[in-house]
Amino acid sequence: MLWLLLTLAIAPGAFWMWYFRRRDHLRPEPRHLVGRVFAYGAVAALGAGAIEAGIFSAADLEVSEPFVPASLIAAGIVGVVEEAVKFTALFLAIYRHVQFDEVIDGILYGVAVSLGFATVENVAYVLQGGTQVGILRASLSVPGHAFFGAVMGFYVGVAKFSPRPAGWLAAAVLLAAASHAGAVVALFESV
């Protein structure tokens, strides 16, 4: 049963990484660099989990509270923390690398960091919640993280080739965090 749960947790991230890599066919990024960015995203998930646990504990918040204000606060915390940590991992892993030579590369690398993150997060949630959680996360959370990463990556790509990158880098984090928070709020409201 453990191997089935692990497969269910890892397969969505692997599938979406394969899918996005296949779309990068004109000037493909080196596999080892995409793998490195994916690994940075995986490590980032551990850091984000620790930061979120600390914030939720210090604020005495529970994500499962039925009140909308608590869910909005949780959405903001989760969106900001996770996207800021993924952004940091993306920036450290690839931003200054010579192979990051087109704006469009930012999208692939943003997706890679997010899918590494989502895969580790998925393993934790699926091992705890089982098959139903795995199916739900495969259809919502993993593609959601890929989307947030694509948004972030696009703006990181624009920043890399801009004479004034600071605003674009801020947009990368803020737009990804806002999208993530909005998705979490929508999930809370549907439950």
C-alpha positions in Angstrom: 0.0 0.0 0.0 2.9 2.4 0.8 4.3 2.1 -2.8 0.9 2.8 -4.2 0.5 5.9 -2.2 4.0 7.1 -3.1 3.3 6.5 -6.8 0.0 8.4 -6.5 1.9 11.3 -4.8 4.9 11.4 -7.2 3.2 10.6 -10.5 1.4 14.0 -11.0 4.5 16.1 -10.6 6.5 13.7 -12.9 3.7 13.9 -15.5 3.5 17.7 -15.5 7.3 18.0 -15.6 7.4 15.7 -18.6 4.6 17.7 -20.2 6.3 21.0 -19.8 9.7 19.7 -20.9 8.1 18.3 -24.1 6.9 21.9 -24.9 10.4 23.2 -24.7 11.6 21.8 -28.0 13.0 24.7 -29.9 15.9 25.4 -27.6 15.5 22.9 -24.7 17.0 23.6 -21.3 19.6 21.1 -20.1 17.9 18.3 -18.1 20.4 18.5 -15.3 19.5 22.2 -14.8 15.8 21.5 -14.9 16.4 18.7 -12.4 18.5 21.0 -10.2 15.7 23.6 -10.1 13.1 20.8 -9.4 15.3 19.6 -6.5 15.6 23.2 -5.1 11.8 23.3 -5.2 11.6 20.0 -3.3 13.9 21.4 -0.5 11.9 24.7 -0.5 8.8 22.7 0.4 10.4 21.5 3.6 11.4 25.1 4.5 7.9 26.5 3.7 6.3 23.8 5.8 8.5 24.7 8.8 7.8 28.5 8.3 4.0 27.9 8.0 3.9 25.6 11.0 5.7 28.3 13.0 3.4 31.1 11.9 0.2 29.0 12.4 1.4 28.0 15.9 2.4 31.5 16.9 -0.9 32.9 15.7 -2.8 30.0 17.1 -4.5 29.4 13.8 -5.9 26.2 12.4 -6.6 25.8 8.7 -9.6 23.7 9.4 -11.4 26.4 11.4 -14.9 27.0 9.8 -14.7 30.8 9.9 -14.0 32.8 6.7 -11.6 35.2 8.4 -9.4 32.3 9.5 -9.5 30.8 6.0 -8.6 34.2 4.5 -5.7 34.6 6.9 -4.6 31.0 6.2 -4.9 31.6 2.4 -2.7 34.7 2.7 -0.1 33.0 4.8 0.1 29.9 2.6 0.1 31.9 -0.6 2.8 34.3 0.5 5.0 31.9 2.3 5.0 29.2 -0.3 5.4 31.5 -3.3 8.2 33.5 -1.6 10.1 30.4 -0.7 9.7 29.0 -4.2 10.8 32.3 -5.6 13.9 32.2 -3.4 14.7 28.7 -4.6 14.2 29.7 -8.2 16.3 32.7 -7.9 19.2 30.8 -6.2 19.0 27.8 -8.5 19.0 29.4 -11.9 18.6 33.2 -12.1 22.3 34.0 -12.8 23.0 30.9 -14.8 24.2 31.4 -18.4 21.7 28.8 -19.7 18.8 31.0 -18.6 19.0 32.9 -21.8 15.4 33.6 -22.9 12.4 35.0 -21.1 10.5 31.8 -21.9 13.1 29.8 -20.0 11.7 31.4 -16.8 8.4 29.6 -17.3 10.0 26.2 -17.5 12.2 26.9 -14.5 9.3 28.4 -12.6 7.2 25.3 -13.3 10.2 23.0 -12.4 10.7 24.6 -9.0 6.9 24.5 -8.3 6.6 20.9 -9.3 9.5 19.9 -7.1 7.7 21.8 -4.3 4.3 20.2 -5.1 5.8 16.7 -5.2 7.2 16.8 -1.7 4.1 18.5 -0.4 2.1 15.8 -2.2 4.0 13.0 -0.6 3.4 14.4 2.9 -0.4 14.9 2.3 -1.0 11.6 0.5 0.8 9.5 3.1 -1.3 11.2 5.7 -4.6 11.4 3.9 -4.6 8.4 1.6 -5.9 7.7 -1.9 -8.7 10.3 -1.9 -6.3 13.1 -1.0 -3.9 11.9 -3.7 -6.6 12.0 -6.4 -7.8 15.4 -5.3 -4.3 16.8 -5.1 -3.4 15.3 -8.5 -6.2 17.1 -10.1 -6.1 20.5 -8.3 -2.9 21.1 -6.2 -0.2 19.9 -8.5 -1.5 21.7 -11.7 -2.2 24.7 -9.5 1.4 24.8 -8.3 2.5 24.4 -12.0 0.3 27.4 -12.9 1.6 29.6 -10.1 5.2 28.6 -11.1 4.5 29.5 -14.7 3.2 33.0 -13.7 6.2 33.5 -11.4 8.7 32.2 -14.0 7.4 34.4 -16.7 8.0 37.5 -14.6 11.4 36.2 -13.5 12.2 35.8 -17.1 11.2 39.3 -18.0 13.2 40.6 -15.0 16.3 38.8 -16.1 16.4 40.7 -19.4 15.1 44.0 -18.1 17.3 47.0 -17.2 15.1 47.4 -14.1 14.4 44.0 -12.8 13.2 44.8 -9.3 9.6 45.6 -10.2 9.4 42.4 -12.3 10.8 40.3 -9.6 8.3 41.8 -7.1 5.5 41.1 -9.6 6.7 37.5 -9.9 6.2 36.9 -6.2 3.1 39.0 -5.7 1.1 37.6 -8.7 2.0 34.0 -7.9 1.1 34.6 -4.2 -2.2 36.3 -5.1 -3.1 33.4 -7.4 -2.2 30.9 -4.8 -4.1 32.6 -2.1 -7.1 32.9 -4.4 -7.0 29.2 -5.1 -6.9 28.4 -1.4 -9.8 30.7 -0.6 -11.8 29.0 -3.4 -11.0 25.6 -1.9 -12.1 26.8 1.6 -15.4 28.1 0.2 -16.2 24.9 -1.7 -15.8 22.8 1.4 
